[in-house]
Amino acid sequence: MPDERPEQISDYMESLAGNLAPAAISGWLKKVAERARELCPESGIEFTPGGDFGSITIPTKEGLRCVIESIKVHEVQAPELIRTILATYRTSLEQRA
């Protein structure tokens, strides 16, 4: 019986990510973009809803830095699953910076 538990937890997490996360991720990405625009109003950062999660357009290096800073602020406030996704996104952006 104990051997089945990790598989059940994995199945549950996949179910959460597949069913609940898209709307939640989209909401958090929108918050990230809004905060980044506050930090850098001239950077052209935009959140576009649609697709699975929506997307953030980051046309400048300054905008990239502001989105990274915004993610850092929101990571600490986000639920664990969203925090992990935001941290992964931040790391990806930091590699581009």
C-alpha positions as CSV (number, residue, x, y, z in Angstrom):
1,M,0.0,0.0,0.0
2,P,2.7,2.6,0.8
3,D,4.2,2.1,-2.7
4,E,1.0,3.4,-4.3
5,R,1.0,6.7,-2.4
6,P,3.7,8.5,-4.5
7,E,1.9,7.5,-7.7
8,Q,-1.4,8.7,-6.3
9,I,0.2,12.0,-5.3
10,S,1.7,12.4,-8.7
11,D,-1.6,11.7,-10.4
12,Y,-3.3,14.2,-8.1
13,M,-0.6,16.9,-8.9
14,E,-1.0,16.3,-12.6
15,S,-4.7,16.6,-12.3
16,L,-4.4,19.9,-10.5
17,A,-1.9,21.3,-13.0
18,G,-4.1,20.1,-15.9
19,N,-7.4,21.4,-14.6
20,L,-6.9,24.2,-12.1
21,A,-3.6,25.7,-13.0
22,P,-4.3,27.3,-16.4
23,A,-6.8,29.8,-15.0
24,A,-4.7,30.4,-11.9
25,I,-1.5,30.8,-13.9
26,S,-3.2,33.2,-16.2
27,G,-4.3,35.3,-13.3
28,W,-0.9,35.4,-11.7
29,L,0.8,36.2,-15.0
30,K,-1.6,39.1,-15.4
31,K,-0.6,40.3,-11.9
32,V,3.1,40.0,-12.8
33,A,2.6,42.0,-16.0
34,E,0.6,44.7,-14.2
35,R,3.3,45.1,-11.5
36,A,6.1,45.1,-14.2
37,R,4.3,47.9,-16.1
38,E,4.1,49.9,-12.8
39,L,7.9,49.4,-12.4
40,C,8.7,50.3,-16.0
41,P,5.8,52.2,-17.6
42,E,7.7,52.9,-20.8
43,S,8.8,49.3,-21.4
44,G,5.9,48.1,-23.6
45,I,5.1,45.1,-21.4
46,E,1.7,43.6,-22.1
47,F,-0.3,40.7,-20.9
48,T,-2.3,39.0,-23.6
49,P,-5.0,36.5,-22.5
50,G,-5.6,33.4,-24.5
51,G,-4.1,30.0,-25.2
52,D,-3.5,27.9,-22.1
53,F,-2.2,30.6,-19.8
54,G,-2.0,33.9,-21.7
55,S,1.4,35.4,-22.4
56,I,3.5,38.4,-21.4
57,T,5.1,40.4,-24.2
58,I,8.5,41.8,-23.1
59,P,9.9,44.0,-25.9
60,T,12.9,45.5,-24.1
61,K,15.8,44.5,-21.8
62,E,14.5,47.0,-19.2
63,G,11.1,45.3,-19.4
64,L,12.8,41.9,-18.9
65,R,14.4,43.1,-15.7
66,C,11.1,44.6,-14.5
67,V,9.2,41.3,-15.2
68,I,11.9,39.4,-13.3
69,E,11.5,41.8,-10.3
70,S,7.7,41.5,-10.5
71,I,7.9,37.8,-10.4
72,K,10.1,37.9,-7.3
73,V,7.5,40.0,-5.5
74,H,4.6,37.7,-6.5
75,E,6.4,34.4,-6.0
76,V,6.3,34.9,-2.2
77,Q,2.5,35.5,-2.3
78,A,1.5,32.7,-4.7
79,P,0.3,29.3,-3.7
80,E,3.0,26.6,-3.9
81,L,2.1,25.2,-7.3
82,I,2.0,28.7,-8.9
83,R,5.2,29.7,-7.0
84,T,7.0,26.8,-8.6
85,I,5.8,27.7,-12.0
86,L,6.7,31.4,-11.5
87,A,10.1,30.5,-10.2
88,T,10.7,28.4,-13.3
89,Y,9.6,31.2,-15.6
90,R,11.8,33.7,-13.7
91,T,14.8,31.4,-14.1
92,S,14.1,31.2,-17.8
93,L,13.9,35.0,-18.1
94,E,17.1,35.4,-16.0
95,Q,19.0,33.3,-18.5
96,R,17.8,35.7,-21.3
97,A,18.7,38.8,-19.4
